[in-house]
Amino acid sequence: MFPSKTLLSTVLIALSVVDASPLRRESSSTLGFTARVNARADTLNIAAADRARAQAMQQFGSTNKRAGSSSFSITNAATVYTAQVGVGSPANQYTLLIDTGSSNTWVGANTPYQTTSTSVDTGNSVSVNYGSGSFSGEEYLDTVTLSSGLVITGQSIGAAKTSTGFTNFDGILGVGPTDLTQGTVSNVDSVPTVTDNLYSKGTIGTEALGVYFAPGGSAGELTFGGSDSSKTTSSINYVPLTTTSPASSYWGIDQSIAYGSSTILSATAGIVDTGTTLILIATDAFQKYQSATGATVDNNTGLLMITSAQYANLQTLNFNIGGVNYGLTANAQIWPRSLNTDIGGSSDSIYLVVNDIGTNSGSGLDFINGYSFLQRFYSVFDTTDHRVGFATTSSTSATSN
């Protein structure tokens, strides 16, 4: 799933910009992403890091966003995705974390923001607290270059004067819902995201983000403006965003989960999040899953651990979303064994990627379908039509783990 920490190898993920119409897919541009196990995640085991992120998201989503500037921890996420992004003209290069769960774009954590001929100081201040990290500074409007074919003018950029928790990165490229910028910039209600501006300036025909990850971390693609049918093996089935808070603050949906034929989580609200590594489910559902699989908790990783015999008996974990079942096979439910030691585990152990979110069902955010789910299914985050879509891929039933 992720490259080795010691080798710090990278995964190139193509970021395509396409028009919504299939007849105009030639208008595309790509951006290289890198993916790695986050060194900062060493301070927490992988499950604890994801759970801390989930709890911060629950707390933030339950508050009035207009009155505060809190977000959630990303710097302790077990996985991080970065891109080289140019700001200004001529462009200065910054290494930014890419995140679908936050929405402000900012630079200056390590490489200072440098004004150029395209920089416009709005006079507004900007501040975001990410739990284990934060930044504050001034807002500028500036040119953002993601690639030679993808240049955004007049993009809101935070220029950090102070920041904590971003030792290895320069800031964040936020591609989450616009509402998450509320209360972060003075004198305005919210600010347009990168995706907002791509749409408003006519670069993309619909405000949607398609996401494809391959098991093993060998390839992937993000598609701005639509979806990539070459990566799917089924039609994309869409569901409306949930209205249940706090999940409604993010890319929230409603779903139920069954292990085999037994329901372990009744229909409820949760979120889809690229920044969460595992699949987190409500505590009562997690306990049912642990009992059904016979797994025990490994203290080093925080993950459930099973024997080879138990793995052979694993049943499909079915996610019912909008009346469609998305099944995680036995192999899809385990952490890639070749990467066990990267998360502090034993090379010959078998770990499960389903874990406890930390609260019982009924909280309004009862699950997070994280990277371990998304690497098996193509997903589309559609702002224009207020929906999320899923499709199967060639990776859905892969046995790469």
Secondary structure, DSSP 4 states (H G I P E B T S, - for coil): ----TTTT-----EEEE--SSGGGTT------EEEEE-GGGGGS-HHHHHHHHHHHHHHHHTS-GGG--B----TT-SEEEEEEEEETTTTEEEEEEEETT----EE-SSSPP---TT-EEEEEEEEEE-SS-EEEEEEEEEEEEEETTEEEEEEEEEEEEEEES-TT-SEEEE-S-GGGGTTTBTTSS----HHHHHHHTTSSSSSEEEEEE-GGGS-EEEEETS--GGG-SSPPEEEEPP-STTGGGSSEEEEEEEETTEEEEEEEEEEE-TT--SEEE-HHHHHHHHHHHT-EE-TTT--EEE-HHHHHTPPPEEEEETTEEEEE-TGGGB--GGGGGGGT--TT-EEBSEEE-SS-TTSS--EEE-HHHHTTEEEEEETTTTEEEEEE-TTTT----
